Structure formats: C-alpha cells, structure tokens
Amino acid sequence: MGLWTLLEGCLLIANALAILNEDRFLAPRGWSFQEYSGVKRNSIKGQIIGLIYATQYLRVLLIMFNSLCIVVKLVSG
C-alpha cells in the first residue's frame, strides 16, 4: 500500500462523512449539531460530531480534491 492509496482512502472517508444527512441519519441517533453543544467537546463523541460537521463545511475543498484525484487517475492509468 502506497501513500497515494492511503490518501485516496482518506478522501473516500471524508466524502462519506460529508454526505451524511443530519435530519435523516444523524439526529435520530443523537449525533445532531444540537447534541454537539451539550456533549463535552473533548469526548470521543464530541470529536466525531465535530469532524462530521467540519467535512460538511469543506465540501468545496472536497470537490477540488476529488477532481484532482480523478485527473491523476486518468493520466496515470
């Protein structure tokens, strides 16, 4: 496994976190943004909720990284 494969895996995980819908998936399980204010931010649950919302706010950057990954795959084969 190379560095490029590891970066692609991280990009796929970031994509998966970015498309989670708060109303349909996160809120029924107690992972909504309102829970984030009540949960200690140093806890594991608070850190994961913060990561989910950070990836959702950085969608434009994810689109650029996905485009770069597609171009590199097309060029390198």
Beta strands, then each sheet from edge to edge (+ up, - down):
end
